[in-house]
Amino acid sequence: MYVGRIIIVGQAWGRSFVAYRVSSRSFPNRLAEVRNKSILVSPKDPADLARNPYIAYNCIRVADDVAVVANGTQADMILERIEDGQKPGDAIAISLVAYGYERDELDTPRIAGAVCGERCWLGIAKRDEFRVKEFKLAETQAFQVATYEMTDFVAISFGGKNAGEIAQKAYGLSFERPVCAAAAMAGVTAPGNGFDLAVYNPM
């Protein structure tokens, strides 16, 4: 089954995490790169941006005690609002309303998530629907949403010992057309110790 982009928020080994996987039929020639406190998804050939402006963006942004994950530039707006003092759920809601769904040929939904301690949030903006929900995390529990087919917020069993393992597991999920994956996991002494970032790009 093809579900497009996938977001997962959860907790494992007492540490909160976010994960992101790019699945793509039209633009599979992309990779994920760690850039300071962000992870950027971008095409290997910059000329692809002329065909679709939505394929390059920060999919993960982190601060000391919060991580944000999204399938578009709304990730930047969400983290900036959180840093300005907004609650993560409110920041996700306002940003998704501001951006709305992507104006591409598939009306691709915008999805976003965040974790902070034992709380997490997921949001989605579709052409005809908008939702944001807060969850309390338990050990080895995670929540997932995707852009197609699996647009509900569902609880899943997912995790790993570190950000690298989580990114690799996200890439290995049994959905079609994987391209690359990324993850951020809270530091060992979190909250307040930042997040470790990792990517998985197949050879």
TORKOL-4160 file (C-alpha; in steps of 0.2 Angstrom, whole numbers, padded with zeros to 4 digits, m for minus):
203
<pt num="1" X="0000" Y="0000" Z="0000"/>
<pt num="2" X="0006" Y="0017" Z="m0004"/>
<pt num="3" X="0003" Y="0030" Z="0010"/>
<pt num="4" X="0015" Y="0044" Z="0005"/>
<pt num="5" X="0024" Y="0054" Z="0019"/>
<pt num="6" X="0023" Y="0046" Z="0036"/>
<pt num="7" X="0025" Y="0055" Z="0053"/>
<pt num="8" X="0027" Y="0045" Z="0070"/>
<pt num="9" X="0028" Y="0052" Z="0087"/>
<pt num="10" X="0032" Y="0042" Z="0102"/>
<pt num="11" X="0042" Y="0036" Z="0117"/>
<pt num="12" X="0055" Y="0022" Z="0119"/>
<pt num="13" X="0068" Y="0019" Z="0133"/>
<pt num="14" X="0061" Y="0033" Z="0143"/>
<pt num="15" X="0064" Y="0046" Z="0129"/>
<pt num="16" X="0052" Y="0054" Z="0117"/>
<pt num="17" X="0055" Y="0054" Z="0098"/>
<pt num="18" X="0048" Y="0059" Z="0081"/>
<pt num="19" X="0051" Y="0050" Z="0065"/>
<pt num="20" X="0048" Y="0054" Z="0047"/>
<pt num="21" X="0048" Y="0044" Z="0031"/>
<pt num="22" X="0047" Y="0050" Z="0013"/>
<pt num="23" X="0038" Y="0039" Z="0002"/>
<pt num="24" X="0036" Y="0045" Z="m0016"/>
<pt num="25" X="0031" Y="0040" Z="m0033"/>
<pt num="26" X="0035" Y="0056" Z="m0042"/>
<pt num="27" X="0051" Y="0062" Z="m0034"/>
<pt num="28" X="0061" Y="0047" Z="m0027"/>
<pt num="29" X="0078" Y="0055" Z="m0030"/>
<pt num="30" X="0079" Y="0064" Z="m0013"/>
<pt num="31" X="0089" Y="0062" Z="0003"/>
<pt num="32" X="0088" Y="0068" Z="0021"/>
<pt num="33" X="0102" Y="0078" Z="0029"/>
<pt num="34" X="0106" Y="0084" Z="0047"/>
<pt num="35" X="0109" Y="0103" Z="0047"/>
<pt num="36" X="0112" Y="0109" Z="0065"/>
<pt num="37" X="0096" Y="0107" Z="0074"/>
<pt num="38" X="0086" Y="0103" Z="0058"/>
<pt num="39" X="0084" Y="0089" Z="0046"/>
<pt num="40" X="0082" Y="0094" Z="0028"/>
<pt num="41" X="0073" Y="0084" Z="0014"/>
<pt num="42" X="0079" Y="0089" Z="m0003"/>
<pt num="43" X="0080" Y="0083" Z="m0021"/>
<pt num="44" X="0097" Y="0077" Z="m0027"/>
<pt num="45" X="0094" Y="0087" Z="m0043"/>
<pt num="46" X="0089" Y="0105" Z="m0039"/>
<pt num="47" X="0081" Y="0106" Z="m0056"/>
<pt num="48" X="0067" Y="0095" Z="m0048"/>
<pt num="49" X="0061" Y="0111" Z="m0038"/>
<pt num="50" X="0055" Y="0119" Z="m0054"/>
<pt num="51" X="0043" Y="0105" Z="m0056"/>
<pt num="52" X="0037" Y="0104" Z="m0038"/>
<pt num="53" X="0041" Y="0117" Z="m0025"/>
<pt num="54" X="0034" Y="0106" Z="m0011"/>
<pt num="55" X="0048" Y="0093" Z="m0012"/>
<pt num="56" X="0062" Y="0102" Z="m0001"/>
<pt num="57" X="0059" Y="0107" Z="0017"/>
<pt num="58" X="0064" Y="0104" Z="0035"/>
<pt num="59" X="0055" Y="0089" Z="0040"/>
<pt num="60" X="0062" Y="0090" Z="0058"/>
<pt num="61" X="0066" Y="0105" Z="0069"/>
<pt num="62" X="0071" Y="0103" Z="0087"/>
<pt num="63" X="0074" Y="0115" Z="0102"/>
<pt num="64" X="0080" Y="0110" Z="0120"/>
<pt num="65" X="0064" Y="0101" Z="0125"/>
<pt num="66" X="0053" Y="0099" Z="0110"/>
<pt num="67" X="0054" Y="0091" Z="0093"/>
<pt num="68" X="0043" Y="0095" Z="0078"/>
<pt num="69" X="0040" Y="0085" Z="0063"/>
<pt num="70" X="0031" Y="0089" Z="0047"/>
<pt num="71" X="0029" Y="0085" Z="0028"/>
<pt num="72" X="0033" Y="0103" Z="0023"/>
<pt num="73" X="0038" Y="0121" Z="0028"/>
<pt num="74" X="0025" Y="0122" Z="0041"/>
<pt num="75" X="0038" Y="0113" Z="0053"/>
<pt num="76" X="0048" Y="0130" Z="0053"/>
<pt num="77" X="0032" Y="0140" Z="0058"/>
<pt num="78" X="0027" Y="0128" Z="0071"/>
<pt num="79" X="0044" Y="0128" Z="0080"/>
<pt num="80" X="0045" Y="0147" Z="0079"/>
<pt num="81" X="0028" Y="0149" Z="0087"/>
<pt num="82" X="0033" Y="0136" Z="0101"/>
<pt num="83" X="0049" Y="0146" Z="0104"/>
<pt num="84" X="0038" Y="0162" Z="0105"/>
<pt num="85" X="0028" Y="0154" Z="0120"/>
<pt num="86" X="0014" Y="0145" Z="0111"/>
<pt num="87" X="0008" Y="0127" Z="0116"/>
<pt num="88" X="0013" Y="0114" Z="0104"/>
<pt num="89" X="m0005" Y="0110" Z="0100"/>
<pt num="90" X="m0009" Y="0128" Z="0097"/>
<pt num="91" X="0006" Y="0131" Z="0086"/>
<pt num="92" X="0002" Y="0115" Z="0075"/>
<pt num="93" X="m0016" Y="0121" Z="0073"/>
<pt num="94" X="m0012" Y="0139" Z="0068"/>
<pt num="95" X="0002" Y="0134" Z="0056"/>
<pt num="96" X="m0009" Y="0120" Z="0048"/>
<pt num="97" X="m0023" Y="0133" Z="0046"/>
<pt num="98" X="m0012" Y="0146" Z="0039"/>
<pt num="99" X="m0004" Y="0134" Z="0026"/>
<pt num="100" X="m0018" Y="0122" Z="0022"/>
<pt num="101" X="m0016" Y="0107" Z="0011"/>
<pt num="102" X="m0004" Y="0107" Z="m0003"/>
<pt num="103" X="m0010" Y="0114" Z="m0020"/>
<pt num="104" X="m0003" Y="0100" Z="m0030"/>
<pt num="105" X="m0012" Y="0088" Z="m0042"/>
<pt num="106" X="m0017" Y="0077" Z="m0027"/>
<pt num="107" X="m0022" Y="0090" Z="m0015"/>
<pt num="108" X="m0009" Y="0082" Z="m0003"/>
<pt num="109" X="m0013" Y="0085" Z="0015"/>
<pt num="110" X="m0001" Y="0094" Z="0027"/>
<pt num="111" X="0003" Y="0083" Z="0042"/>
<pt num="112" X="0013" Y="0088" Z="0058"/>
<pt num="113" X="0018" Y="0082" Z="0075"/>
<pt num="114" X="0027" Y="0087" Z="0090"/>
<pt num="115" X="0034" Y="0079" Z="0106"/>
<pt num="116" X="0038" Y="0087" Z="0123"/>
<pt num="117" X="0041" Y="0076" Z="0138"/>
<pt num="118" X="0027" Y="0063" Z="0139"/>
<pt num="119" X="0015" Y="0073" Z="0128"/>
<pt num="120" X="0014" Y="0072" Z="0110"/>
<pt num="121" X="0003" Y="0080" Z="0096"/>
<pt num="122" X="m0003" Y="0076" Z="0079"/>
<pt num="123" X="m0011" Y="0087" Z="0066"/>
<pt num="124" X="m0018" Y="0086" Z="0048"/>
<pt num="125" X="m0025" Y="0098" Z="0036"/>
<pt num="126" X="m0034" Y="0090" Z="0021"/>
<pt num="127" X="m0044" Y="0099" Z="0008"/>
<pt num="128" X="m0060" Y="0095" Z="0017"/>
<pt num="129" X="m0055" Y="0092" Z="0035"/>
<pt num="130" X="m0043" Y="0098" Z="0049"/>
<pt num="131" X="m0039" Y="0090" Z="0065"/>
<pt num="132" X="m0026" Y="0092" Z="0079"/>
<pt num="133" X="m0025" Y="0080" Z="0094"/>
<pt num="134" X="m0015" Y="0078" Z="0110"/>
<pt num="135" X="m0009" Y="0062" Z="0117"/>
<pt num="136" X="m0001" Y="0056" Z="0133"/>
<pt num="137" X="0014" Y="0044" Z="0129"/>
<pt num="138" X="0017" Y="0028" Z="0137"/>
<pt num="139" X="0033" Y="0018" Z="0135"/>
<pt num="140" X="0035" Y="0009" Z="0118"/>
<pt num="141" X="0019" Y="0018" Z="0112"/>
<pt num="142" X="0018" Y="0029" Z="0097"/>
<pt num="143" X="0006" Y="0037" Z="0086"/>
<pt num="144" X="0006" Y="0038" Z="0067"/>
<pt num="145" X="m0002" Y="0048" Z="0052"/>
<pt num="146" X="0002" Y="0048" Z="0034"/>
<pt num="147" X="m0003" Y="0059" Z="0019"/>
<pt num="148" X="m0013" Y="0046" Z="0010"/>
<pt num="149" X="m0024" Y="0031" Z="0015"/>
<pt num="150" X="m0019" Y="0031" Z="0033"/>
<pt num="151" X="m0024" Y="0049" Z="0037"/>
<pt num="152" X="m0032" Y="0044" Z="0054"/>
<pt num="153" X="m0021" Y="0046" Z="0070"/>
<pt num="154" X="m0017" Y="0028" Z="0075"/>
<pt num="155" X="m0008" Y="0020" Z="0090"/>
<pt num="156" X="0006" Y="0008" Z="0085"/>
<pt num="157" X="0020" Y="m0001" Z="0093"/>
<pt num="158" X="0036" Y="0007" Z="0087"/>
<pt num="159" X="0053" Y="0013" Z="0094"/>
<pt num="160" X="0071" Y="0011" Z="0095"/>
<pt num="161" X="0086" Y="0014" Z="0107"/>
<pt num="162" X="0093" Y="0029" Z="0097"/>
<pt num="163" X="0088" Y="0041" Z="0083"/>
<pt num="164" X="0098" Y="0031" Z="0070"/>
<pt num="165" X="0089" Y="0015" Z="0074"/>
<pt num="166" X="0072" Y="0024" Z="0074"/>
<pt num="167" X="0076" Y="0032" Z="0057"/>
<pt num="168" X="0081" Y="0015" Z="0050"/>
<pt num="169" X="0065" Y="0007" Z="0056"/>
<pt num="170" X="0054" Y="0021" Z="0049"/>
<pt num="171" X="0062" Y="0018" Z="0032"/>
<pt num="172" X="0059" Y="m0001" Z="0034"/>
<pt num="173" X="0040" Y="0001" Z="0037"/>
<pt num="174" X="0031" Y="m0011" Z="0025"/>
<pt num="175" X="0023" Y="0003" Z="0014"/>
<pt num="176" X="0027" Y="0006" Z="m0004"/>
<pt num="177" X="0040" Y="0017" Z="m0012"/>
<pt num="178" X="0052" Y="0022" Z="0003"/>
<pt num="179" X="0065" Y="0035" Z="m0001"/>
<pt num="180" X="0073" Y="0041" Z="0015"/>
<pt num="181" X="0069" Y="0043" Z="0033"/>
<pt num="182" X="0074" Y="0054" Z="0048"/>
<pt num="183" X="0072" Y="0054" Z="0067"/>
<pt num="184" X="0075" Y="0065" Z="0083"/>
<pt num="185" X="0076" Y="0057" Z="0100"/>
<pt num="186" X="0077" Y="0066" Z="0117"/>
<pt num="187" X="0094" Y="0066" Z="0125"/>
<pt num="188" X="0097" Y="0054" Z="0139"/>
<pt num="189" X="0094" Y="0067" Z="0153"/>
<pt num="190" X="0080" Y="0075" Z="0144"/>
<pt num="191" X="0069" Y="0086" Z="0146"/>
<pt num="192" X="0081" Y="0100" Z="0143"/>
<pt num="193" X="0095" Y="0091" Z="0135"/>
<pt num="194" X="0090" Y="0093" Z="0117"/>
<pt num="195" X="0088" Y="0080" Z="0104"/>
<pt num="196" X="0099" Y="0068" Z="0094"/>
<pt num="197" X="0096" Y="0069" Z="0076"/>
<pt num="198" X="0099" Y="0055" Z="0063"/>
<pt num="199" X="0094" Y="0051" Z="0045"/>
<pt num="200" X="0093" Y="0035" Z="0034"/>
<pt num="201" X="0097" Y="0036" Z="0016"/>
<pt num="202" X="0098" Y="0020" Z="0007"/>
<pt num="203" X="0114" Y="0017" Z="m0004"/>
